[in-house]
Amino acid sequence: MTTVKQAKKYIVFPLDVPSLREAKHFVELLSEDVGMFKVGLELFISSGPEIIEYINKCGSAKVFLDLKLHDIPETVFRAMEIIADSGVSLATVHCGESKDMLKAAVAGSKGKVGVLGVTVLTSVSEKDILAAGLRPEFASSMSMLVMQRAAAAKDSGCSGVVCSGLEVKMIKEKFGADFIAVTPGIRPSKNNIKKDDQQRITTPAQAIKNGSDYLVIGRPIRDSKDPKKTAVDIAREIETSLSTVK
């Protein structure tokens, strides 16, 4: 049997801040308490590769580059080629309309970075699905849409997907334990922050029980009075959950 990784390594902290200075602050503060930092569009546009280099120099936490590539296959291939040489561990591409785009992302990765297909954003509601012109059955059963897109990612050679904790169990059962599931929309059991734009949320315990490999936990940590303590408390919650998972 493989050794269960440290609880903190399940935590992905999104650096959803507008400046390099703010990002560096959180990297320095949390580098010993989380397993990975997520760099998204806002920060990457303002700071570029510099923040990736900084994270890699600061400690053992890895980099998850969440740019959600979505373009013609050749453009995605070339972008992923550059990402593959930038020192990141995971990178995202939308599951979109075409398997060719997903296959191009995998080819461009050169096996150096795990390519994750983004299925359905956790901010998306049933009404959004209908407004987008997708089939009505996808709105009444969003999991059906997630599974369809996860299948496309699997068939295209992706390492895994980004999905809500509500779909993880189905994905693991269908595509295997090695197919990575990264789960955003995580809210700790003792969560006192106000309601936000996340629609499909789960607790760390629920996500771990369902089989999530990584939990993206941002606002509960960032907006707390003591982010470092909150990260440690969440790791303890994850550790307790792991002890009950066979």
Order of alpha helices (4+ residues) and beta strands (2+ residues): beta-alpha-beta-alpha-alpha-beta-alpha-beta-alpha-beta-alpha-alpha-alpha-beta-alpha-beta-alpha-beta-alpha-alpha
